[in-house]
């Protein structure tokens, strides 16, 4: 079974704080993704990574950065948190060329920025 | 611009009803369409569809793809309260490097 874990289920931070969200997977998947999910907007891609130290911007990268120093770990960084970054953050992994093509999701981190 | 659109955005039914959820897409170099169910936390995979007209079935859930009209439907028969969830539709790029998600359909099944 693929296991994708995220560092926190719930997080409360103050405006201007630097925030780290971590995602770890145990299945040696090449691709890793960070999404945010807001009511009525579905999942929006922030960044994805297709290999160690490789990253590409998604649809809404502004205000975020990422780090992938090891294959199993993909971090999302909010350099200076703002209230409009209050959201559910989901990490996902996937192996290109895998038969089903499905993504495997972590449990999510619900971030509140005050 | 590539996009995936789901309808309705939300739906309230009673146990035993049959529901149909819709997903239309415009994605370059289409390869497959995926359905997920999301309850309290992480989305879980339901189906992947690649070929038109071939129904995928799992218990009371079934799904079909129409590549000519660029849409898919997800049917749930004899709904139960445990079917209450957000149902997400996603279309990956050809190399699976990016997934386009719809906004989801929030289904509420009342006893």
Interface residues (C-beta under 8 A of the other chain):
Chain A: X4 X31 X33 X35 X40 X41 X42 X43 X44 X45 X48 X50 X56 X58 X90 X94 X96 X97 X98 X100 X101 X102 X103 X104 X105 X106 X107 X108
Chain B: X6 X9 X31 X32 X34 X41 X42 X43 X44 X45 X48 X88 X90 X92 X95 X96 X97 X98 X99 X101 X102 X103 X104
